[in-house]
Amino acid sequence: MMKRVLAILPLLGVVVLVQLVTSWTGTQFYLTQMTMAAYYSLLIIGLCVLMGYAGQISLGHAGFFAIGGYLSAALTTQNLMAHQEDGVVRLLDAAGLLLAGHDLYGAEFLVVSPWLAAIIAVMVAAIIAVLIGIPVLKLKGHYLAMATLGFGIIIYRLVLASSWFGEADGISGVPPFVLLPGLVVSGESAGRVQNYYIAWGVLLLGLFLLLNLIHSRVGRALRAIHGSEEAADAMGVNVSRFKLQTFVLSAVFAAIAGVLLTHFNGGIGPSEAGVMKSVRYVAIVAVGGMAHLWGALIMGVLLNFLSLRGVFGSYDDAVFGLILILIMLFAPNGILSILARKKTQRVLPDSAEG
């Protein structure tokens, strides 16, 4: 465990250095995109474990992201004043799980607290992942990819057609998420530095948990499944259970990312559930290396940052589609595999001479 902590420390140093440099140079506006990139990367490292270690491709993870974001947004913006005398609402209010106040026009509102909304959203995403995963994970290869793609399309159409989810306009006016007194997830410029550290703190915690997972007995079982499900089963590995648990874990990471980014942005739109979002996540994992958490993390932050800064312009989706094609053709194991191969090629002649 200490090894994993020490491995993360240099990254933590880079995170602090980036914040200090932006402060010194008066470019703190970059921290907004770095914060958003961190939340997207939380989903990506969870997907990396599913694809690179459990060997299960998913083209529907934007759906889990949307489930987390949309449910949290809907619950924290739906005014319950008309139902305040209902038993359940009164019980939640008595337990301190509802927030009361006045909107900009002076009208009273009563909404679900962000903490409760986040817990409900993540639990719903986990339950749906179980219900979807039990039948879908029996499929392999492109059949599995098509099934998860179908799930993503269903979620996209649901949020686009539901008035409760704002239809094509999405949901706006999502309140800040008070994690702890003085620690708030919001998009206010005054809290830009704080939110940057919150996002990266969550990402580093997620990375630490996944690093421990892949270096544990569970991680060895997942690598065995990736290598050969039949051989893993013959060795006593419960293939179905491990695949399902990894699928649910990656869905939970996506839902948490959706919840936090929605509160940071103050809203969410249907594009977050779009098919191209799922393709983008798969492309980023492929670029970093499907079995390389660090590569997926680095590429996730870099490519999302460039995309959020508008570097790719109106060709954004086309760029990620092209990246996926090129990686599959020339570096199916990710960019890090190319660098590792070049390093090996330099070392081998020297070893031979010796």
VEXVEX-764765 format. One record per residue (C-alpha): x, y, z. Coordinates in nm, 2 decimals. Layout:
residues N
PT        x        y        z
PT        X        Y        Z
...
end
This chain:
residues 354
PT        x        y        z
PT     0.00     0.00     0.00
PT     0.28     0.24     0.08
PT     0.42     0.19    -0.27
PT     0.10     0.31    -0.42
PT     0.10     0.62    -0.19
PT     0.46     0.70    -0.29
PT     0.37     0.65    -0.66
PT     0.09     0.91    -0.63
PT     0.30     1.17    -0.45
PT     0.48     1.30    -0.77
PT     0.14     1.35    -0.93
PT     0.02     1.54    -0.63
PT     0.33     1.76    -0.66
PT     0.24     1.83    -1.03
PT    -0.11     1.92    -0.93
PT     0.01     2.17    -0.67
PT     0.27     2.31    -0.91
PT     0.01     2.37    -1.18
PT    -0.20     2.56    -0.94
PT     0.09     2.77    -0.82
PT     0.21     2.85    -1.18
PT    -0.14     2.96    -1.28
PT    -0.16     3.18    -0.97
PT     0.18     3.34    -1.05
PT     0.10     3.40    -1.42
PT    -0.25     3.52    -1.37
PT    -0.40     3.23    -1.57
PT    -0.62     3.07    -1.30
PT    -0.90     3.04    -1.56
PT    -0.72     2.73    -1.68
PT    -0.81     2.56    -1.35
PT    -1.18     2.55    -1.46
PT    -1.09     2.31    -1.74
PT    -0.85     2.12    -1.53
PT    -1.12     2.06    -1.27
PT    -1.37     1.94    -1.54
PT    -1.09     1.72    -1.69
PT    -1.03     1.56    -1.35
PT    -1.40     1.46    -1.31
PT    -1.41     1.31    -1.66
PT    -1.08     1.13    -1.59
PT    -1.25     0.97    -1.28
PT    -1.49     0.80    -1.52
PT    -1.20     0.71    -1.76
PT    -0.99     0.53    -1.50
PT    -1.29     0.33    -1.39
PT    -1.35     0.23    -1.75
PT    -0.98     0.15    -1.79
PT    -1.01    -0.12    -1.52
PT    -1.32    -0.26    -1.69
PT    -1.17    -0.27    -2.04
PT    -0.80    -0.33    -1.97
PT    -0.82    -0.57    -1.67
PT    -1.16    -0.74    -1.69
PT    -1.15    -0.73    -2.07
PT    -1.51    -0.60    -2.11
PT    -1.57    -0.32    -2.35
PT    -1.85    -0.07    -2.28
PT    -1.99     0.19    -2.51
PT    -2.25     0.30    -2.27
PT    -2.06     0.46    -1.98
PT    -2.19     0.81    -2.08
PT    -2.52     0.67    -1.97
PT    -2.40     0.60    -1.62
PT    -2.24     0.95    -1.61
PT    -2.58     1.09    -1.71
PT    -2.77     0.89    -1.45
PT    -2.55     1.03    -1.18
PT    -2.57     1.39    -1.30
PT    -2.93     1.40    -1.41
PT    -3.07     1.24    -1.09
PT    -2.87     1.46    -0.86
PT    -2.97     1.77    -1.07
PT    -3.34     1.67    -1.07
PT    -3.36     1.60    -0.70
PT    -3.18     1.91    -0.60
PT    -3.39     2.14    -0.82
PT    -3.74     1.99    -0.79
PT    -3.94     2.21    -0.56
PT    -4.12     1.99    -0.30
PT    -4.32     2.27    -0.13
PT    -4.65     2.14    -0.28
PT    -4.58     1.81    -0.11
PT    -4.44     1.93     0.22
PT    -4.73     1.77     0.41
PT    -4.67     1.43     0.26
PT    -4.54     1.16     0.50
PT    -4.21     1.09     0.31
PT    -4.13     1.46     0.26
PT    -4.20     1.54     0.63
PT    -3.98     1.25     0.74
PT    -3.70     1.36     0.52
PT    -3.74     1.72     0.64
PT    -3.73     1.61     1.00
PT    -3.41     1.41     0.93
PT    -3.25     1.73     0.79
PT    -3.22     1.58     0.44
PT    -3.41     1.86     0.27
PT    -3.30     2.22     0.21
PT    -3.54     2.51     0.24
PT    -3.49     2.87     0.12
PT    -3.61     3.14    -0.13
PT    -3.53     3.17    -0.50
PT    -3.43     3.49    -0.68
PT    -3.80     3.59    -0.70
PT    -3.87     3.54    -0.33
PT    -4.07     3.22    -0.37
PT    -4.01     2.95    -0.11
PT    -3.85     2.62    -0.22
PT    -3.79     2.29    -0.06
PT    -3.55     2.05    -0.23
PT    -3.35     1.73    -0.16
PT    -3.00     1.80    -0.01
PT    -2.71     1.74    -0.25
PT    -2.57     1.47    -0.02
PT    -2.89     1.26    -0.03
PT    -2.94     1.33    -0.40
PT    -2.58     1.21    -0.47
PT    -2.62     0.89    -0.27
PT    -2.95     0.81    -0.44
PT    -2.80     0.89    -0.79
PT    -2.50     0.66    -0.73
PT    -2.71     0.38    -0.58
PT    -2.95     0.39    -0.88
PT    -2.65     0.38    -1.12
PT    -2.51     0.08    -0.93
PT    -2.85    -0.10    -0.93
PT    -2.90    -0.04    -1.30
PT    -2.54    -0.16    -1.36
PT    -2.63    -0.49    -1.18
PT    -2.96    -0.53    -1.38
PT    -2.79    -0.45    -1.71
PT    -2.47    -0.64    -1.63
PT    -2.62    -0.98    -1.53
PT    -2.75    -1.05    -1.89
PT    -2.52    -0.83    -2.09
PT    -2.19    -0.95    -1.95
PT    -2.26    -1.30    -2.08
PT    -2.19    -1.16    -2.43
PT    -1.84    -1.12    -2.57
PT    -1.66    -0.90    -2.82
PT    -1.87    -0.68    -3.05
PT    -2.19    -0.83    -2.91
PT    -2.11    -0.68    -2.57
PT    -2.01    -0.35    -2.73
PT    -2.34    -0.33    -2.92
PT    -2.55    -0.42    -2.61
PT    -2.38    -0.15    -2.40
PT    -2.42     0.09    -2.69
PT    -2.79     0.01    -2.69
PT    -2.81     0.09    -2.32
PT    -2.64     0.43    -2.38
PT    -2.88     0.52    -2.65
PT    -3.18     0.43    -2.42
PT    -3.05     0.67    -2.15
PT    -2.99     0.94    -2.41
PT    -3.34     0.92    -2.55
PT    -3.49     0.91    -2.20
PT    -3.33     1.23    -2.08
PT    -3.40     1.40    -2.41
PT    -3.77     1.31    -2.40
PT    -3.85     1.35    -2.03
PT    -3.98     1.69    -1.91
PT    -3.86     1.60    -1.56
PT    -3.51     1.60    -1.70
PT    -3.56     1.92    -1.89
PT    -3.58     1.75    -2.24
PT    -3.34     1.92    -2.49
PT    -3.26     2.21    -2.25
PT    -3.13     1.98    -1.98
PT    -3.14     2.10    -1.61
PT    -2.99     2.43    -1.50
PT    -2.98     2.61    -1.16
PT    -2.83     2.31    -0.98
PT    -2.72     2.43    -0.64
PT    -2.36     2.40    -0.50
PT    -2.27     2.07    -0.32
PT    -2.15     2.14     0.03
PT    -1.92     1.85     0.11
PT    -1.82     1.98     0.45
PT    -1.85     2.32     0.61
PT    -1.63     2.55     0.40
PT    -1.58     2.28     0.13
PT    -1.82     2.34    -0.16
PT    -1.84     2.21    -0.51
PT    -1.95     2.50    -0.73
PT    -1.85     2.69    -1.04
PT    -1.81     3.02    -0.87
PT    -1.48     3.20    -0.97
PT    -1.41     3.27    -0.60
PT    -1.39     2.90    -0.53
PT    -1.19     2.81    -0.84
PT    -0.87     2.70    -0.66
PT    -1.07     2.51    -0.39
PT    -1.27     2.33    -0.66
PT    -0.96     2.24    -0.84
PT    -0.81     2.07    -0.54
PT    -1.15     1.90    -0.46
PT    -1.17     1.75    -0.81
PT    -0.81     1.63    -0.81
PT    -0.84     1.50    -0.45
PT    -1.14     1.28    -0.56
PT    -0.95     1.17    -0.87
PT    -0.63     1.08    -0.67
PT    -0.84     0.89    -0.42
PT    -1.01     0.70    -0.70
PT    -0.67     0.62    -0.86
PT    -0.53     0.50    -0.52
PT    -0.83     0.27    -0.47
PT    -0.80     0.12    -0.82
PT    -0.42     0.08    -0.79
PT    -0.47    -0.12    -0.48
PT    -0.74    -0.32    -0.65
PT    -0.54    -0.42    -0.95
PT    -0.24    -0.52    -0.73
PT    -0.46    -0.74    -0.51
PT    -0.59    -1.09    -0.55
PT    -0.89    -0.94    -0.73
PT    -0.66    -0.77    -0.98
PT    -0.49    -1.10    -1.05
PT    -0.82    -1.27    -1.10
PT    -0.92    -0.99    -1.35
PT    -0.60    -1.03    -1.55
PT    -0.66    -1.40    -1.56
PT    -1.02    -1.33    -1.70
PT    -0.88    -1.09    -1.95
PT    -0.63    -1.35    -2.07
PT    -0.87    -1.64    -2.09
PT    -1.21    -1.67    -1.93
PT    -1.21    -2.05    -1.97
PT    -0.86    -2.09    -1.81
PT    -0.96    -1.85    -1.53
PT    -1.28    -2.05    -1.47
PT    -1.08    -2.38    -1.47
PT    -0.85    -2.23    -1.20
PT    -1.15    -2.16    -0.97
PT    -1.20    -1.79    -1.05
PT    -1.57    -1.69    -1.03
PT    -1.57    -1.52    -1.37
PT    -1.93    -1.40    -1.38
PT    -1.91    -1.24    -1.03
PT    -1.58    -1.06    -1.09
PT    -1.69    -0.93    -1.43
PT    -2.02    -0.80    -1.28
PT    -1.85    -0.64    -0.98
PT    -1.60    -0.46    -1.20
PT    -1.88    -0.34    -1.43
PT    -2.07    -0.20    -1.13
PT    -1.75    -0.04    -0.99
PT    -1.68     0.14    -1.31
PT    -2.05     0.25    -1.33
PT    -2.02     0.39    -0.98
PT    -1.71     0.59    -1.07
PT    -1.89     0.73    -1.38
PT    -2.20     0.82    -1.16
PT    -1.98     1.00    -0.90
PT    -1.81     1.19    -1.18
PT    -2.15     1.29    -1.32
PT    -2.28     1.41    -0.98
PT    -1.98     1.62    -0.90
PT    -1.93     1.77    -1.24
PT    -2.31     1.86    -1.26
PT    -2.29     2.05    -0.93
PT    -1.96     2.22    -1.05
PT    -2.12     2.33    -1.38
PT    -2.45     2.41    -1.22
PT    -2.64     2.20    -1.47
PT    -2.63     1.92    -1.72
PT    -2.75     1.87    -2.08
PT    -2.84     1.57    -2.30
PT    -2.50     1.58    -2.48
PT    -2.34     1.42    -2.17
PT    -2.54     1.11    -2.24
PT    -2.46     1.11    -2.61
PT    -2.31     0.81    -2.79
PT    -2.01     1.02    -2.90
PT    -1.93     1.08    -2.53
PT    -1.90     0.70    -2.48
PT    -1.69     0.67    -2.79
PT    -1.46     0.95    -2.66
PT    -1.41     0.77    -2.33
PT    -1.32     0.44    -2.51
PT    -1.08     0.63    -2.74
PT    -0.90     0.79    -2.44
PT    -0.86     0.46    -2.26
PT    -0.73     0.31    -2.59
PT    -0.48     0.60    -2.63
PT    -0.35     0.56    -2.28
PT    -0.34     0.19    -2.29
PT    -0.62    -0.04    -2.19
PT    -0.42    -0.20    -1.92
PT    -0.24     0.11    -1.80
PT    -0.41     0.32    -1.54
PT    -0.15     0.59    -1.55
PT    -0.17     0.61    -1.92
PT    -0.55     0.64    -1.92
PT    -0.52     0.91    -1.65
PT    -0.27     1.12    -1.83
PT    -0.44     1.09    -2.16
PT    -0.78     1.16    -2.00
PT    -0.66     1.48    -1.84
PT    -0.47     1.60    -2.15
PT    -0.73     1.52    -2.42
PT    -1.02     1.64    -2.21
PT    -0.84     1.96    -2.13
PT    -0.76     2.03    -2.49
PT    -1.12     1.95    -2.59
PT    -1.27     2.18    -2.32
PT    -1.04     2.46    -2.42
PT    -1.18     2.43    -2.77
PT    -0.86     2.33    -2.94
PT    -1.03     2.09    -3.18
PT    -1.32     2.33    -3.25
PT    -1.62     2.20    -3.44
PT    -1.41     1.89    -3.53
PT    -1.41     1.77    -3.17
PT    -1.60     1.44    -3.22
PT    -1.42     1.37    -3.55
PT    -1.08     1.41    -3.37
PT    -1.17     1.15    -3.11
PT    -1.31     0.91    -3.38
PT    -0.98     0.95    -3.57
PT    -0.77     0.90    -3.26
PT    -0.96     0.57    -3.20
PT    -0.90     0.45    -3.55
PT    -0.53     0.54    -3.55
PT    -0.47     0.38    -3.21
PT    -0.64     0.06    -3.32
PT    -0.43     0.05    -3.63
PT    -0.08     0.14    -3.50
PT    -0.08     0.12    -3.12
PT    -0.36    -0.12    -3.00
PT    -0.19    -0.13    -2.66
PT    -0.17     0.24    -2.62
PT     0.09     0.51    -2.67
PT     0.29     0.40    -2.36
PT     0.34     0.06    -2.53
PT     0.52     0.24    -2.82
PT     0.75     0.43    -2.57
PT     0.82     0.11    -2.38
PT     0.90    -0.07    -2.71
PT     1.15     0.20    -2.81
PT     1.31     0.19    -2.47
PT     1.35    -0.19    -2.50
PT     1.50    -0.15    -2.85
PT     1.76     0.09    -2.71
PT     1.85    -0.14    -2.42
PT     1.87    -0.47    -2.60
PT     2.16    -0.37    -2.83
PT     2.36    -0.24    -2.53
PT     2.29    -0.56    -2.35
PT     2.40    -0.77    -2.64
PT     2.73    -0.58    -2.67
PT     2.79    -0.63    -2.30
end
